[in-house]
Amino acid sequence: MRGRNGPYYIRGNTKRCTGPLCEGKYVDLRRFWFFKNGRRKGKPFSRCMDCENFRKFGDTNHGWIEFSKVKFVFDELVSRLGKMETCRRIGVSPNYFQDVRKTEELE
């Protein structure tokens, strides 16, 4: 069967995944999400669940640095603005901010 944008890769209970993790391998159909409405209702996505999540979230450790390298910045912000205002401006909860500072002090 040929789809609108090329072959529709379904063989039995497997489908070819076009995502970055699978790289064209055949994956069980249970590992795909299906369209719920619209023109493609009932058809599987072109990428499996793992590749879709990788597209959304990527490598979860990407972009993280050690807190000790930027601790001086947060200390200065807390001394100037206070803990609550610092947390509001950087977009983290006060509890998370407090936990990170405690774990860094213990090390």
C-alpha positions as CSV (number, residue, x, y, z in Angstrom):
1,M,0.0,0.0,0.0
2,R,1.3,3.4,-0.9
3,G,0.5,6.5,1.3
4,R,0.4,10.1,0.3
5,N,4.0,10.7,1.2
6,G,5.5,7.4,0.3
7,P,5.1,3.8,1.2
8,Y,3.0,3.0,4.3
9,Y,5.3,0.6,6.1
10,I,3.1,-2.0,7.9
11,R,4.1,-5.7,7.9
12,G,1.8,-7.9,9.9
13,N,1.9,-6.5,13.5
14,T,4.9,-4.3,12.9
15,K,5.4,-0.9,11.3
16,R,8.6,0.9,10.3
17,C,9.5,3.8,12.6
18,T,10.9,6.9,11.1
19,G,12.2,8.3,14.4
20,P,15.8,9.1,15.4
21,L,16.1,6.2,17.9
22,C,14.8,3.4,15.6
23,E,16.3,4.6,12.3
24,G,13.9,2.8,10.1
25,K,13.6,-0.5,12.0
26,Y,10.3,-2.4,12.2
27,V,8.6,-2.0,15.6
28,D,5.6,-3.7,17.1
29,L,2.4,-1.8,16.5
30,R,1.6,-1.7,20.2
31,R,4.6,0.7,20.6
32,F,2.8,3.3,18.4
33,W,0.2,5.9,19.3
34,F,-2.8,6.1,16.9
35,F,-4.6,9.2,15.6
36,K,-7.9,9.7,17.4
37,N,-9.7,12.0,14.9
38,G,-9.3,13.7,11.6
39,R,-8.3,12.3,8.2
40,R,-5.8,9.8,9.7
41,K,-8.1,8.5,12.4
42,G,-7.2,4.9,13.5
43,K,-3.8,5.0,11.7
44,P,-0.5,4.9,13.7
45,F,1.9,7.8,14.0
46,S,5.0,7.6,11.8
47,R,7.2,7.4,14.9
48,C,7.0,5.0,17.9
49,M,6.3,6.2,21.4
50,D,10.0,6.2,22.3
51,C,10.9,8.4,19.4
52,E,8.0,10.7,20.0
53,N,9.0,11.2,23.6
54,F,12.6,11.7,22.5
55,R,11.4,14.4,20.2
56,K,9.5,16.1,23.0
57,F,11.9,15.7,25.9
58,G,15.2,14.7,24.2
59,D,18.1,13.6,26.3
60,T,17.0,14.5,29.8
61,N,20.5,15.4,31.0
62,H,21.1,17.8,28.1
63,G,22.1,21.3,29.2
64,W,22.6,20.6,32.9
65,I,25.6,21.9,34.8
66,E,26.8,21.4,38.3
67,F,25.2,23.8,40.8
68,S,28.5,24.5,42.5
69,K,29.7,26.3,39.3
70,V,26.9,28.8,39.5
71,K,26.2,28.8,43.2
72,F,27.8,32.3,43.6
73,V,25.2,33.7,41.3
74,F,22.3,32.3,43.3
75,D,23.9,33.5,46.5
76,E,24.1,37.0,45.2
77,L,20.5,36.9,43.9
78,V,19.3,35.7,47.3
79,S,21.2,38.4,49.1
80,R,19.8,41.1,46.9
81,L,16.2,39.8,46.2
82,G,15.4,37.3,48.8
83,K,14.7,33.6,48.4
84,M,11.1,33.8,47.2
85,E,11.7,36.5,44.6
86,T,14.8,34.6,43.3
87,C,12.8,31.4,42.9
88,R,9.9,33.3,41.2
89,R,12.3,34.9,38.7
90,I,14.3,31.8,37.8
91,G,11.1,29.6,37.6
92,V,11.7,27.0,40.3
93,S,9.8,26.1,43.4
94,P,11.3,27.3,46.7
95,N,11.4,23.7,47.9
96,Y,13.5,22.5,44.9
97,F,15.8,25.5,45.4
98,Q,16.3,24.7,49.1
99,D,16.9,21.0,48.4
100,V,19.6,21.8,45.8
101,R,21.4,24.1,48.1
102,K,21.3,21.6,51.0
103,T,22.7,18.8,48.8
104,E,25.5,21.0,47.6
105,E,26.4,22.1,51.2
106,L,26.7,18.4,52.2
107,E,29.2,17.6,49.4
